[in-house]
Structure formats: C-alpha cells, structure tokens
Amino acid sequence: MEYSIDHHADAIIVRVEGRVDESSWEAFGAALSEAIGQARDAGIGDLVIDLASLDYMSSRGLRALTVAKRQADGEEIRIWLASPNEVMREILAISRYDKLFTITETVEVKR
Amino acid sequence: MLVRFWGTRGSLPVAPTAGTIRRKIAEALVAANGKSFADADEAERFITAELGFAQGATYGGATPCVELEAGGSYFICDMGSGLRPFGLDSIRRNGEGHRKTYNFFLSHLHWDHIMGFPFFAPAFDPTATIRIHSAHPDAEDALRRQQEEISFPVPFDWLRADIEFIQLDPGEPYEIDGVRVETARQQHSHVSYGYRFTDRDGRTAVYSTDSEHKPDNMEDEAAFIDFFRQADLVICDTMYSLADSVSMKEDWGHSSNLVAIDLCHEAQAKSLALFHHEPTYEDKDIQRMHEESIRYEELTRNGPPLEVICAYDGLEVRV
C-alpha cells in the first residue's frame, strides 16, 4: 500500500494505492491518524479518502477506518470515502460500511 | 471427523411462525408452476434442485450445540437448546452400542450456551458418564444455579449420571479419549473460550463462538490466526455485519462474517462455518449473509480458496 496526503483549501485528501490488508492496515491507520492531525492543525473540517487507486480493503482496513472515524469525530472532522472501484463498492455494501460512511463519486465534497 | 450441528442460533431459541411456513409453501408452489410430482421424494428432489435453502428449508432456531464424532466417546461443544435433541439421539445410539461417555466443552456460561442441560436426558442415566470441561472455574455454579427451584423444577442433585467438572488451562494441550484439545481465551462478557480439536488422523476442527474482535485490538488477532492454523473446519461467531459489530453492537461480544473470513484466510484454514446466527434474522436474511460471505471471500482471496458454509440445525460436515 502507498499513500499521499494533500492539502486543498477545504479538505485534506488521502490518496491510497494498492491493498489494505493484514500486511498494511497498520500503516493505513497511521496515515489516517496523521491526516486527521493535519486537518485539525489547519482548521479543516473534511478529510477525503480517495479510493480510486485502491484494489480492495479487508476487514482490517475497514476497522482501521472506524478507529480513524472515532479520532476524527473527536476533532469534529468528517471523513468521506471517494471514488471506490467496483470491488470496494461491493465490500462497502457487504460490510454495511456504506451505512457508516458517506461515499462520493469524486474528491470534491460538499457538506 | 464428523461435525454435527444441533443448535446454531445465538441468544435465544427461535421458531418460524405459521405465517412464515405458509409463505414458504406458497412460494414453493409458485416455483413449481403447475408441475406434478409422483411422490414426496420427487417433490423433495425438486426442492433441492430448484429452491434456495431459505425457501425450501430452514437454518433452524436452537441455541449452540455442536457434536464432534472424533473418538469412541461423545464430544459436544456447548449445551444450548440443541442439546435436547442430541441427548435423545444419543440414547438411540447408546442402544446400538455407543459408549455412554459424554465429554462437554463449554465456551462460556451464558444462558443460551447452557440452557439445554436441564433437558439432557442422559443426565438421568446412572450408567452414563458426563465430563464437563471448562476453563471457567464457576461452570458448576452456573449449571446448578439454573436448576434452582426459582428457575426450574428439577434440581441438579436429582441427576443420576456420574458428573465431573474438569477445569482446563488455556494454552495447555490435553489428550481426551484420543483427541487433542486446546483452548484459548476470547473476548466476551465473563470471558469465553475457543476450542481446537485434533483427532488421531490429524483432522482439526476449531470452535470459536462468542468472540469479539474489536477495532482497537487488531494486533491481538495473531493469536487467533495461530489457533485457527490450517484447520480443516473453523466454526465462528458471525452474528453481525461488520458495521453493526463496530457501532451499535460494539461490546456485545460477537463478531462478523468478514472478520472470520479474514482470520481463516490468514490461518490457511480450509473451511469456515458461519455460526451463532442473530435470532431476529429470518432464513432469507441468513441466506443473504451466506451469499455475501462467499462473495467477500472471492473478492479478498489471496491464496487457496476458503470454503464458506452456513451452519444450520442438522448440518453434518465431514472433515
């Protein structure tokens, strides 16, 4: 798994590439925590996780999202999941995580 | 090793209503579309071939009780309401010469996992031997308490079988009537324990129910991967969706189908039986959960395929 964190005017974008599974969930969780910290420090209220280049995420990755959401909620930062591929859409539906997170088609989010 | 499921539902026993049965019959008649059948056997072949499991059968509603045919004596995991039909069936087998020794292994002492024992007919047989294995030191207290007069009309002391309580230490291997048994601590209210059974042929079945895998304890899952390692069959608590297990059902002590599949993938287990079904789920809900689990396994497979089966009352799995 590779990732990058970019600052936009109104959101922090975390781009994730590859797979989030048993070998990479810890790095993924650390990246999200880092991004939440950056959003907090910059006074930005939206964190967008760009899934366009993500192959899939196992339950480890999904639960890392939950840990990140709890941290983000404490900082009043909203997490969005953007541009999931067809596999991720299925996984989000099967896990019912599409009920826990807002899924958007692009990284441009509007509250 | 043959694994036989006598009870697969969590929390409390359930049964389909008259309306549910009528609906199944109506849908089956519609599916038959005017076809005639020579006899009941032909009709059953049609059901097997043309109807889904939820439509043509039922996952059942008895609470946990799983039997392993792994040696000369009986091996039973938990004493849910499914223990009653097992007990009656064992009496039939005893009449055919089966040894009357019952080795029980308790995951924990919550009522859905012990409620069948007051109805366990062999417990009244003075020639039967009952060994109740548990890592809990208070297993006997729990069983005696549920048969106190305020709760049940037949006191524990009226049971005539030779009953022995044996405490197990987690992490220690035991040889019991030709089967190697190991137990591992799990996260659940008042703690629960999983069991790993290996027979003389090296066939392994793992019973891991009522075990919560929380998002902030994922680094502890290495112990479960080791406990499940290369098992022929892993029976797992898959009561909730992953989303429910981390939100409204967090700390309820149960797990999800996705976590069970991921653990089994990492452990290179061969088969997973989805178990401890949510009591509010109808058969179609459980079937949907099973189909989604099969799909998730396909999407995330990174090695040999894991067979995902869905436990139901009456299922037999040979490993």
Interface residues (C-beta under 8 A of the other chain):
Chain A: D21 E22 W25 E26 Y56 S58 S59 R60 L62 R63 A64 T66 V67 V87 E90 I91 I94 S95 R96 Y97 K99 L100
Chain B: P215 D216 M218 E219 S241 L242 A243 D244 V246 S247 S256 L258 V259 I261 D262 E266 E292 S293 R295 Y296 L299 T300 N302
